[in-house]
Amino acid sequence: MSDQPTPLRLGFHGSPDVALHIVRIAGWDPAAVSLGQYDIADPFTELRRGEFDVMIVKFGLKEPDLACSRALTYDARGAVVAADSPLAKQDAISVEELADQELFDRPGEMPQYVWDEVVPPHTPAGRPLHRRHRVTDIPAMMRLVAEGNAVHLSLISLADVAPPTVRVVPVTGLPPAPVSLAWCNDRELPQHVRRFVAAAEAGAER
């Protein structure tokens, strides 16, 4: 029997740097963690199948079979715009400005209540946000944005995976997204997973 520790299987979407940041605040060796990217169009399937031990989620969840840690860090809001767009020359974009743009609707089976946090139906001033485009993965979204046909209201961490054809500009007027860990509450967590969650929560308090 191998005496190697069981790797923690951690699901993430978008920037792996956010996942690695949580690994660091937990004080874990990244070599003890196996990162896997989940499908944003069907975000909880891999976790529910047992393919991940825990996954990174942003904003709150209302899934009855999933439990969440406290907020471990925060991801500021950002807009993905074409690199040659006038918006790309700004240091920041007000969410009110995005009411003039064509944005993205929820991908696939992403819960509507989560997408309403990512791209709210209205700005804080009450202007409707036009959620018109639908894609199922980040590369397709980036291509559509680079062509100048859409803007993606999202999170600043997407800059970590953005191609040079787009720019991710900070967005003002919306709070940052809380970043947490989620797991299935209908089965017992292995001891090493419980240790990781506890260490991440303790590290977030320091």
ABEGO torsion letter per residue (X at the ends): XBABBBBBBBBBBEBAAAAAAAAAAAGBBAAABBBBBBBAABAAAAAAAGABABBBBBEBBABAABBBBBBABBBBBBBBBBAABAAAABABBBAAAAAABBBBBBBEABBAAAAAAABBABBAAGBBBBBABBBABAAAAAAAAAAGABBBBBBAAAAAABBAABBBBBBBGBBBBBBBBBBBAABBBBAAAAAAAAAAAAAAAX
